[in-house]
Amino acid sequence: MNIYDISKAAGVSIASVSRVINGADNVSEKTREKVLKVIDQYGYTPNAYARGLGRGSMRTIGIMCSDSSDIYLANAIHYLETGLREHGYNSILCCTGYDLEDKKRSFELLKSRQVDAIIMAGSKYVELNPWDNQYIIEGAKEHPVMMVNGAIEGENIYSVICDDRGAMEESVKRLVDSGAKKLIYVYSSRSYSGIRKLEGFTAGAKETGLSEEDARIVQGKKDFHEIASLLRREFKKAPFDAVLCSSDTSGVGALKFALSEHLSVPEDLQIVSFNNSVLSTATNPELTSVDSRLEDLCTKTISLLMDILSPNPDDDQDTIRAIPKVPSKNVLEAKIVERGTTRFIRKRN
């Protein structure tokens, strides 16, 4: 038996059955008794889809992430799912990988599951070619799209991002203030966040008067062994006294490089990494790392989503509506957490 059978047997509408199942107040006692009698008679157990009928909400949110083995994204999934459960929502997770067509297929899959909204975790969902983002813009016409640390302009698309650019620029300034003269920046991705970090490094170098030779930029794989090897090669070309890394994983690689070259940290070499993950405190010395405030990003995302999915008090069937007052772009300030791999003397104004 399903919700349609109950409706027929009780002689009431499907919407009325749904309201009884969900404990809504806007149903007569007589109708409630009819529906409950049929449910008791047939031992019906409502599923999530049945609960969603008649009120326009499945109370289920789709979550997309490119790689759940990535420590940053794994933590994002944890924060998002925990926050959704606290508000009475279930979630469907799609680990999409990095291929654009796979991302599109996952997006369509979530839409077909009648989710109330889609959360895209991580900056990898912002494609460099604007046209490749069109599937998100079109899909947002049907479902609200929340982006965690990524931003695309479009109706019904909401983003919560960290000021990665500002944090990287400030890191460069503080390294120079503490005596660093030759910096190298190691990054692994030209994602939305990756590009902001690159811009911040370039801006910081320009403001402090560093030349291109004294503010090198190199790209490597997000693997600490690969990063260590890359830095050894670069050091042989021209020594440097400070390394900035786009992730804590690369920061671990920088420490491995320093150990292999017998460089004292932070006396001979200063290191600043990014994300302030558990890796930053698992090394000796512990890594100075930019706290990109992932938990706050996810908490803010859930808070905004709940505002967007607020029930309309004028609708007795509890339909879902978007609230225009919710800002489409929300920026959180990053924090630099100083530990043992730097010798910062003060914070530059």
N, C-alpha and C positions, 0 to 999 in steps of 0.2 A: 504493500500500500504506500502511496505517496500523497503529497499535499493536495493533488487534484482529486484523488479518490476520497479524501476526507471532506473536501469541499462539496463533492457530489452527495456523499452519504449524509452529511449534516444539513445540506440544503442551504449553505451560505456561500459567500464569495471566497475566492482564494485569498484575497487581501484580509478578510476577516479571520480566516484560519491562521494566516501569518501573524496577525496581531495577537491572537490568543497564544500561539507558540512562543512569541517573544515577550509575553507578559505586558503588553501595552494596555493603557487605561481606557483608550477610546474605543471600547467595544462593550455592548450591552451584556448584562449578566445572563440573559436568555441565550444569546449567541455563544457566549463562553461555555455554558453548560452543554449545548449541543455538540460543540467541537470536542470538548473534553470527554464526553461520553463515547464518541466515535474513537478517539485516541485510546481510551481505556479498553474498549471492546476489541480493537485490533492490535493492541500493543505496539502502536506506532512510535518510533524514535526519530525525531526530526534531525536531518543532516544540515550541514552548513548552508547548502544551497537552498533548502526549504526555508530556513530561517531568514534568508535574504529576500525571498519573494515577498512582494507586497509592500516593502519599505525601501526598495532601491539600494540596499546595501548588503554586501556579503560579509561585512566586517572582516575583510581579508585584504592585506596589502601585499603587492608584489615587490620583491627586492631583487635587484640585479647587481652582481659584482663580477669583475673580470677574473679574479683568481682568489679563491677562498684560502689558499695556502699562504698567501701574502699576509704577514703579521698585521699590517695596517688594516687591510680589508677584513681579516678575520675578526679583529676587534670591532670594526665598524658593524659587522653583522650582529655581533653579540649585543652591542649597545642598541641597535635598531630593533632587534627582535624583543629584547627586554622591555624597551619603551613601549612597543606596540602591545605586548601582553598586559602591561600595566593599565592600558586604556581599553582593554577588552577586545583587541584585534588579533587575528591570526596572521601568519605570513607565509608566502610561497617564495622560496629562494631559487634563483636561476644563476648558476655560475657560467657565465657566457664565454669566457676566453676573450681574446683580443681581436678576433676577426670580425669585421663589420657585419657580414651576412649572418654570422652566428648571433651577434647582438640583436639584429633585427628579428631573427626568428624567436629569440627569447622574449623580446618585447611583445610580439604578436601572440605568443603562447600565453603570457600573463593576461593580455587583453581578453583572450578567449575564455579564461577562467573567471571572468566577471569580477576582477579585483576592483576595489574602490579607488585605488591609486597605485602608482608605481614609484618606488624609490630607487634611484640609480646611485650606487655607492662608489665613490672614487672619480678621479678626473679623467679617466680613460674613455668616458662616454662623450666627451667633447671632441669631435673629429676636427682635424686641421682644415679639411675641405668643408666649408659651410653647408654645401648641398648634402653631404653625408649625414647631417644632423636633421634632415627634413622628416625622417620617419618619427623622430621624437616630437617635433613641432606638430605634425599631423595627429599623432597619437594622443597628444595632450588635449586635443579638442574633445576627446571622449573621456579621458581619465586625467586627473591631476598628476603631474610629474614632479617629484622632488629630487633635486640633485645635491649630493653631499660632496662638497669641495670641487664642484664643477659648475659652469654657468652657460646657459644658452638663452638667448632672448626669444620669447614666444609666449602667447597667451596660455595661461594655466600651467606655466612652468615656473617653479620656485627653487631658488638655490640658496644654500648656506655654505659659505666658503671662509677659509682662513686667509688672512693677509700674508700669504707666503712671500710675496714680493717685498713687502716692508720688513719682514723678519730677516730675509736674506741680506737686504741692504744694510740693516742695522748690525748684522753679524760681521759684515765686512768692515764697517766703521770701527767696531769695538776691537777687532783683531788689529787693525792699523793703530788704533789708540794704544794698544798694549805692546807695540813694538814690531809687529809683523811687517815685513817689507816686500816679500815675494809670496803671493798667494796662488793657489791652484784650486779650481772648483771642479769637482767630479760629479757628473749627473748621469742618470741612466735612461731618462724618458723625456720626450717632448710632448707630454700630455698638457692639459690645461694648467695644472699645478706646476709641472716642470718648466713650462715657458715663463710663468710668473716668477719662479725662482731664478731663472736665467736673467730675466730683466732686473731683478733685485741685485744680483751679483754685479752686473754691468753698471747699474746706477751707483752702487756703493763704491766701485772702483773709480768711477769718474769723479765722484764727489771728493774722494780722498787723494786724487791726483795720481793714481797708479797707472802705469803704461800697460799696453796689451801684453808686453813681455812679462811684466810683474803681476799680472792678473790673468793667468792662463785658464782656459776652459777646455776640459776633455770629457769625452763620453765613454762610459764603460758599462758592462753588464752589471745587473744588480746581484752581485755575488761577491762576498768578501775576499775570496781567493783571487778572483779576477781583478778586483780593485787593487789589491796589494801588488799584484804583478804589474798592473798599469802604472801605478805610482812609482814603482822601482824603475820602470823604463823612462818615465818622465823626469825622475830625479837625476838620472844619468845624463839626460840632455841638458838640464839646468836645475840646480838645487832650488828648493823653496822652503819657507819656514812656517807656512800655515796651509792647512787643507780644509776646505769647506765641502760638505757632502750632502747630496740631496736626500739621503736616507740614513738611518742608523746602521743598516746593513753595510753601506759603504763606509760609514764611520769605523766599524769593526775592521774593515779591510785596511783603512788608513792606519789603525793601531798596529795591525799585523805588519804593514810595511815599515813602520817606525821601529818595531822590534827587530825586523830582519836587517835593518840598516844601522842598528845600534844608536838610534836617535833618542834622546831623552825627551819625554813628553811631560809637561809643556815647555820645558826650557829650550830645547832645540826645535821642536815642532809643536804647533798648536793645532787642535782639531775641533771643528764644530760640525755636528751632524744634524739630522732633521727627523722629527716626529716624536722624540722623547718616549720611545717605546721601551719595553722591558730590556731590550738589548743595550740601551744606553747605560743601564746600571748593572749589567752583567759582565762588564770589562774592568780591567785594572790598569790604569786609572779609569774611573767612570767617565763617560762621554759628556761633554757640554753639548746640549742638544736643544733645538728649537721645538718647543711644545706647540704643535699645530692644533691642539685642543680638540682632538677627535671626539672624545666623549661629549663635549659641549656642542660640537657640530651636529652630532646625532640627536642629542636631547633637543636642541633647537629645531631640528628638522621634524621630529615627532610633534613638538608643541605646535609648530605652524600647520602641520598636517591635520591635527585635531581641530584647529580653528577653521581650516578649509572644509573639513567634513562635518562641521557643526550642523545639527538638525535645525531646520527652519521652524520656528515656533508657530507659524501660521499654517503649517501643513499637517493635517491630522494623520497622514500616513508616513510621517517621519522621513520624507525624501531628503536626499543629500544635495547640498548647494555649495558653491564656492563663494567665499566672502572677499569682495574686492579690496578690503582694507589690508589684507595680508600682503606685505612687501614682496616683490618678486626676487629681490637680491638682498641677501643678509650677510654682512661681513663681520667676522670676529677677529680681534687682534691676537696675534701670536705672542708667546712668551719665550724668552731665551733662558734656559735653565743651566746655570753655570756649574760645572763640576771640575774634575781634575785634569781635563785636557786643554784648558786655557788658563791664561793669567790676566784676565781682564782687570783693569785698574779702576775704571769708572764707566758709567753709562753716558754716552754722548747725547747731548740735547739736540 
